Amino acid sequence: MATPLDLQEQEQLDELKHFWKKYGDLITWTLLLVFGALAAWNGYQYWQRGQATQASALYDEVERAAQSGDMAMLERSFSDMKDRYGRTTYAQQSGLLVAKVMDDKGNIDGAKAALAWVADKTSDEGYQSIARLRLAAVLMQANAYDEARKQLAGSFPAEFAPLVADRIGDIDVLQGKKAEAVAQYGRAYKGFEAQSQYRRLVEVKLNALGVDPRAASGAAAAAPQAGASATGESK
């Protein structure tokens, strides 16, 4: 048998009824939105995983076409990748691979188009920088030096600065601008780590222009010491 509510319990029940009548719909809709958002997020994560899996399979197809030299299959696979999975990392990697194959085959226009797509569509600064550097190199092959410089004129992550300087130096050499090339190669040389193979390559380029960066670095380091010695002697 139910026990009658005392006055205090009845007041609490009335307050709860009043509260729910006033805020019940708001609470219900808030909970629905929260759980709906969680469901949507989980669904999105599941969709992304599915996209990545399918994009990976299509990238394997791009790789097979690149290795076999089947250009028709390569172009078709890359087109599918762009249309269906253009926002994935696999699409950016595909673009770089396709550009390399086309460049090796002498298809400069195809290589330019693939690299320009990566540079324009990717949100990853690393892939974008690589695409712009390679696009500049392809444009240099076509003697489009001004266009190549434009690809190198924008902002790059700090770690790409030596590579950009080296590439600009290459353009300067091709245009007969020796002093400018030496300056750019000098920046690149200083930017690479001492044990870097790329630094050795830049050193070779400087040597070809009649500059020894090691000697220049030694002279720069010796100058402050000589000034300090002279100051000490004057005292």
Beta strands, then each sheet from edge to edge (+ up, - down):
end
